[in-house]
Amino acid sequence: MAALDFSCASPVLALDLKAGAGDITASLRAYSRDANLRLIRSSFAQTEFLAKVPPTELQRIAALPDSATCQIAAAR
């Protein structure tokens, strides 16, 4: 964890949860909406009650992280 930069100035990183165990630092990749959409499409397709969600809704869901803002909590 010490190798990671949690400041708001650093890029958002994502991890493929199938990447393995141990030190995953080298497996982190820059977040992208396209990668998120691929994950959502795959996950929904493999989940019976989500499989028929319309593509436009999947795109809307994939875009949700783009509206998040970085805020650093005050030290306690």
Phi and psi in radians as a Rosetta constraint file:
Dihedral C 1 N 2 CA 2 C 2 CIRCULARHARMONIC -1.100 0.35
Dihedral N 2 CA 2 C 2 N 3 CIRCULARHARMONIC -0.450 0.35
Dihedral C 2 N 3 CA 3 C 3 CIRCULARHARMONIC -1.375 0.35
Dihedral N 3 CA 3 C 3 N 4 CIRCULARHARMONIC -0.175 0.35
Dihedral C 3 N 4 CA 4 C 4 CIRCULARHARMONIC -1.630 0.35
Dihedral N 4 CA 4 C 4 N 5 CIRCULARHARMONIC 2.498 0.35
Dihedral C 4 N 5 CA 5 C 5 CIRCULARHARMONIC -1.772 0.35
Dihedral N 5 CA 5 C 5 N 6 CIRCULARHARMONIC 1.939 0.35
Dihedral C 5 N 6 CA 6 C 6 CIRCULARHARMONIC -1.676 0.35
Dihedral N 6 CA 6 C 6 N 7 CIRCULARHARMONIC 0.202 0.35
Dihedral C 6 N 7 CA 7 C 7 CIRCULARHARMONIC -1.269 0.35
Dihedral N 7 CA 7 C 7 N 8 CIRCULARHARMONIC 2.772 0.35
Dihedral C 7 N 8 CA 8 C 8 CIRCULARHARMONIC -1.174 0.35
Dihedral N 8 CA 8 C 8 N 9 CIRCULARHARMONIC -0.319 0.35
Dihedral C 8 N 9 CA 9 C 9 CIRCULARHARMONIC -1.376 0.35
Dihedral N 9 CA 9 C 9 N 10 CIRCULARHARMONIC -0.311 0.35
Dihedral C 9 N 10 CA 10 C 10 CIRCULARHARMONIC -1.440 0.35
Dihedral N 10 CA 10 C 10 N 11 CIRCULARHARMONIC 2.678 0.35
Dihedral C 10 N 11 CA 11 C 11 CIRCULARHARMONIC -1.215 0.35
Dihedral N 11 CA 11 C 11 N 12 CIRCULARHARMONIC 2.665 0.35
Dihedral C 11 N 12 CA 12 C 12 CIRCULARHARMONIC -1.293 0.35
Dihedral N 12 CA 12 C 12 N 13 CIRCULARHARMONIC 2.326 0.35
Dihedral C 12 N 13 CA 13 C 13 CIRCULARHARMONIC -1.969 0.35
Dihedral N 13 CA 13 C 13 N 14 CIRCULARHARMONIC 2.692 0.35
Dihedral C 13 N 14 CA 14 C 14 CIRCULARHARMONIC -2.303 0.35
Dihedral N 14 CA 14 C 14 N 15 CIRCULARHARMONIC 2.783 0.35
Dihedral C 14 N 15 CA 15 C 15 CIRCULARHARMONIC -2.344 0.35
Dihedral N 15 CA 15 C 15 N 16 CIRCULARHARMONIC 2.324 0.35
Dihedral C 15 N 16 CA 16 C 16 CIRCULARHARMONIC -1.318 0.35
Dihedral N 16 CA 16 C 16 N 17 CIRCULARHARMONIC 2.042 0.35
Dihedral C 16 N 17 CA 17 C 17 CIRCULARHARMONIC -1.164 0.35
Dihedral N 17 CA 17 C 17 N 18 CIRCULARHARMONIC -0.151 0.35
Dihedral C 17 N 18 CA 18 C 18 CIRCULARHARMONIC -1.581 0.35
Dihedral N 18 CA 18 C 18 N 19 CIRCULARHARMONIC 0.129 0.35
Dihedral C 18 N 19 CA 19 C 19 CIRCULARHARMONIC -1.202 0.35
Dihedral N 19 CA 19 C 19 N 20 CIRCULARHARMONIC -0.304 0.35
Dihedral C 19 N 20 CA 20 C 20 CIRCULARHARMONIC 2.030 0.35
Dihedral N 20 CA 20 C 20 N 21 CIRCULARHARMONIC -2.885 0.35
Dihedral C 20 N 21 CA 21 C 21 CIRCULARHARMONIC -2.078 0.35
Dihedral N 21 CA 21 C 21 N 22 CIRCULARHARMONIC 3.049 0.35
Dihedral C 21 N 22 CA 22 C 22 CIRCULARHARMONIC 1.516 0.35
Dihedral N 22 CA 22 C 22 N 23 CIRCULARHARMONIC -2.585 0.35
Dihedral C 22 N 23 CA 23 C 23 CIRCULARHARMONIC -1.295 0.35
Dihedral N 23 CA 23 C 23 N 24 CIRCULARHARMONIC 1.917 0.35
Dihedral C 23 N 24 CA 24 C 24 CIRCULARHARMONIC -1.730 0.35
Dihedral N 24 CA 24 C 24 N 25 CIRCULARHARMONIC 0.091 0.35
Dihedral C 24 N 25 CA 25 C 25 CIRCULARHARMONIC -0.904 0.35
Dihedral N 25 CA 25 C 25 N 26 CIRCULARHARMONIC -0.780 0.35
Dihedral C 25 N 26 CA 26 C 26 CIRCULARHARMONIC -1.228 0.35
Dihedral N 26 CA 26 C 26 N 27 CIRCULARHARMONIC -0.303 0.35
Dihedral C 26 N 27 CA 27 C 27 CIRCULARHARMONIC -1.525 0.35
Dihedral N 27 CA 27 C 27 N 28 CIRCULARHARMONIC -0.179 0.35
Dihedral C 27 N 28 CA 28 C 28 CIRCULARHARMONIC -1.218 0.35
Dihedral N 28 CA 28 C 28 N 29 CIRCULARHARMONIC 2.408 0.35
Dihedral C 28 N 29 CA 29 C 29 CIRCULARHARMONIC -2.227 0.35
Dihedral N 29 CA 29 C 29 N 30 CIRCULARHARMONIC 2.728 0.35
Dihedral C 29 N 30 CA 30 C 30 CIRCULARHARMONIC -1.062 0.35
Dihedral N 30 CA 30 C 30 N 31 CIRCULARHARMONIC 2.361 0.35
Dihedral C 30 N 31 CA 31 C 31 CIRCULARHARMONIC -1.140 0.35
Dihedral N 31 CA 31 C 31 N 32 CIRCULARHARMONIC 2.473 0.35
Dihedral C 31 N 32 CA 32 C 32 CIRCULARHARMONIC -2.488 0.35
Dihedral N 32 CA 32 C 32 N 33 CIRCULARHARMONIC 2.580 0.35
Dihedral C 32 N 33 CA 33 C 33 CIRCULARHARMONIC -1.091 0.35
Dihedral N 33 CA 33 C 33 N 34 CIRCULARHARMONIC -0.648 0.35
Dihedral C 33 N 34 CA 34 C 34 CIRCULARHARMONIC -1.081 0.35
Dihedral N 34 CA 34 C 34 N 35 CIRCULARHARMONIC -0.770 0.35
Dihedral C 34 N 35 CA 35 C 35 CIRCULARHARMONIC -1.131 0.35
Dihedral N 35 CA 35 C 35 N 36 CIRCULARHARMONIC -0.689 0.35
Dihedral C 35 N 36 CA 36 C 36 CIRCULARHARMONIC -1.115 0.35
Dihedral N 36 CA 36 C 36 N 37 CIRCULARHARMONIC -0.732 0.35
Dihedral C 36 N 37 CA 37 C 37 CIRCULARHARMONIC -1.098 0.35
Dihedral N 37 CA 37 C 37 N 38 CIRCULARHARMONIC -0.732 0.35
Dihedral C 37 N 38 CA 38 C 38 CIRCULARHARMONIC -1.048 0.35
Dihedral N 38 CA 38 C 38 N 39 CIRCULARHARMONIC -0.759 0.35
Dihedral C 38 N 39 CA 39 C 39 CIRCULARHARMONIC -1.099 0.35
Dihedral N 39 CA 39 C 39 N 40 CIRCULARHARMONIC -0.791 0.35
Dihedral C 39 N 40 CA 40 C 40 CIRCULARHARMONIC -1.125 0.35
Dihedral N 40 CA 40 C 40 N 41 CIRCULARHARMONIC -0.785 0.35
Dihedral C 40 N 41 CA 41 C 41 CIRCULARHARMONIC -1.030 0.35
Dihedral N 41 CA 41 C 41 N 42 CIRCULARHARMONIC -0.806 0.35
Dihedral C 41 N 42 CA 42 C 42 CIRCULARHARMONIC -1.122 0.35
Dihedral N 42 CA 42 C 42 N 43 CIRCULARHARMONIC -0.818 0.35
Dihedral C 42 N 43 CA 43 C 43 CIRCULARHARMONIC -1.117 0.35
Dihedral N 43 CA 43 C 43 N 44 CIRCULARHARMONIC -0.782 0.35
Dihedral C 43 N 44 CA 44 C 44 CIRCULARHARMONIC -1.155 0.35
Dihedral N 44 CA 44 C 44 N 45 CIRCULARHARMONIC -0.696 0.35
Dihedral C 44 N 45 CA 45 C 45 CIRCULARHARMONIC -1.095 0.35
Dihedral N 45 CA 45 C 45 N 46 CIRCULARHARMONIC -0.517 0.35
Dihedral C 45 N 46 CA 46 C 46 CIRCULARHARMONIC -1.597 0.35
Dihedral N 46 CA 46 C 46 N 47 CIRCULARHARMONIC 0.027 0.35
Dihedral C 46 N 47 CA 47 C 47 CIRCULARHARMONIC -2.022 0.35
Dihedral N 47 CA 47 C 47 N 48 CIRCULARHARMONIC 1.973 0.35
Dihedral C 47 N 48 CA 48 C 48 CIRCULARHARMONIC -0.866 0.35
Dihedral N 48 CA 48 C 48 N 49 CIRCULARHARMONIC -0.860 0.35
Dihedral C 48 N 49 CA 49 C 49 CIRCULARHARMONIC -1.367 0.35
Dihedral N 49 CA 49 C 49 N 50 CIRCULARHARMONIC -0.085 0.35
Dihedral C 49 N 50 CA 50 C 50 CIRCULARHARMONIC -1.921 0.35
Dihedral N 50 CA 50 C 50 N 51 CIRCULARHARMONIC -0.150 0.35
Dihedral C 50 N 51 CA 51 C 51 CIRCULARHARMONIC -1.061 0.35
Dihedral N 51 CA 51 C 51 N 52 CIRCULARHARMONIC -0.416 0.35
Dihedral C 51 N 52 CA 52 C 52 CIRCULARHARMONIC -1.799 0.35
Dihedral N 52 CA 52 C 52 N 53 CIRCULARHARMONIC 0.249 0.35
Dihedral C 52 N 53 CA 53 C 53 CIRCULARHARMONIC -1.126 0.35
Dihedral N 53 CA 53 C 53 N 54 CIRCULARHARMONIC 2.288 0.35
Dihedral C 53 N 54 CA 54 C 54 CIRCULARHARMONIC -1.090 0.35
Dihedral N 54 CA 54 C 54 N 55 CIRCULARHARMONIC 2.576 0.35
Dihedral C 54 N 55 CA 55 C 55 CIRCULARHARMONIC -0.959 0.35
Dihedral N 55 CA 55 C 55 N 56 CIRCULARHARMONIC -0.624 0.35
Dihedral C 55 N 56 CA 56 C 56 CIRCULARHARMONIC -1.130 0.35
Dihedral N 56 CA 56 C 56 N 57 CIRCULARHARMONIC -0.599 0.35
Dihedral C 56 N 57 CA 57 C 57 CIRCULARHARMONIC -1.245 0.35
Dihedral N 57 CA 57 C 57 N 58 CIRCULARHARMONIC -0.651 0.35
Dihedral C 57 N 58 CA 58 C 58 CIRCULARHARMONIC -1.088 0.35
Dihedral N 58 CA 58 C 58 N 59 CIRCULARHARMONIC -0.709 0.35
Dihedral C 58 N 59 CA 59 C 59 CIRCULARHARMONIC -1.141 0.35
Dihedral N 59 CA 59 C 59 N 60 CIRCULARHARMONIC -0.682 0.35
Dihedral C 59 N 60 CA 60 C 60 CIRCULARHARMONIC -1.101 0.35
Dihedral N 60 CA 60 C 60 N 61 CIRCULARHARMONIC -0.774 0.35
Dihedral C 60 N 61 CA 61 C 61 CIRCULARHARMONIC -1.111 0.35
Dihedral N 61 CA 61 C 61 N 62 CIRCULARHARMONIC -0.755 0.35
Dihedral C 61 N 62 CA 62 C 62 CIRCULARHARMONIC -1.103 0.35
Dihedral N 62 CA 62 C 62 N 63 CIRCULARHARMONIC -0.478 0.35
Dihedral C 62 N 63 CA 63 C 63 CIRCULARHARMONIC -1.459 0.35
Dihedral N 63 CA 63 C 63 N 64 CIRCULARHARMONIC -0.218 0.35
Dihedral C 63 N 64 CA 64 C 64 CIRCULARHARMONIC -0.978 0.35
Dihedral N 64 CA 64 C 64 N 65 CIRCULARHARMONIC -0.767 0.35
Dihedral C 64 N 65 CA 65 C 65 CIRCULARHARMONIC -1.057 0.35
Dihedral N 65 CA 65 C 65 N 66 CIRCULARHARMONIC -0.418 0.35
Dihedral C 65 N 66 CA 66 C 66 CIRCULARHARMONIC -1.124 0.35
Dihedral N 66 CA 66 C 66 N 67 CIRCULARHARMONIC -0.350 0.35
Dihedral C 66 N 67 CA 67 C 67 CIRCULARHARMONIC -1.637 0.35
Dihedral N 67 CA 67 C 67 N 68 CIRCULARHARMONIC -0.034 0.35
Dihedral C 67 N 68 CA 68 C 68 CIRCULARHARMONIC -1.301 0.35
Dihedral N 68 CA 68 C 68 N 69 CIRCULARHARMONIC 2.576 0.35
Dihedral C 68 N 69 CA 69 C 69 CIRCULARHARMONIC -2.081 0.35
Dihedral N 69 CA 69 C 69 N 70 CIRCULARHARMONIC 2.617 0.35
Dihedral C 69 N 70 CA 70 C 70 CIRCULARHARMONIC -1.493 0.35
Dihedral N 70 CA 70 C 70 N 71 CIRCULARHARMONIC 2.271 0.35
Dihedral C 70 N 71 CA 71 C 71 CIRCULARHARMONIC -2.402 0.35
Dihedral N 71 CA 71 C 71 N 72 CIRCULARHARMONIC 2.235 0.35
Dihedral C 71 N 72 CA 72 C 72 CIRCULARHARMONIC -1.578 0.35
Dihedral N 72 CA 72 C 72 N 73 CIRCULARHARMONIC 2.199 0.35
Dihedral C 72 N 73 CA 73 C 73 CIRCULARHARMONIC -1.212 0.35
Dihedral N 73 CA 73 C 73 N 74 CIRCULARHARMONIC 2.537 0.35
Dihedral C 73 N 74 CA 74 C 74 CIRCULARHARMONIC -1.177 0.35
Dihedral N 74 CA 74 C 74 N 75 CIRCULARHARMONIC 2.497 0.35
Dihedral C 74 N 75 CA 75 C 75 CIRCULARHARMONIC -1.133 0.35
Dihedral N 75 CA 75 C 75 N 76 CIRCULARHARMONIC 2.497 0.35
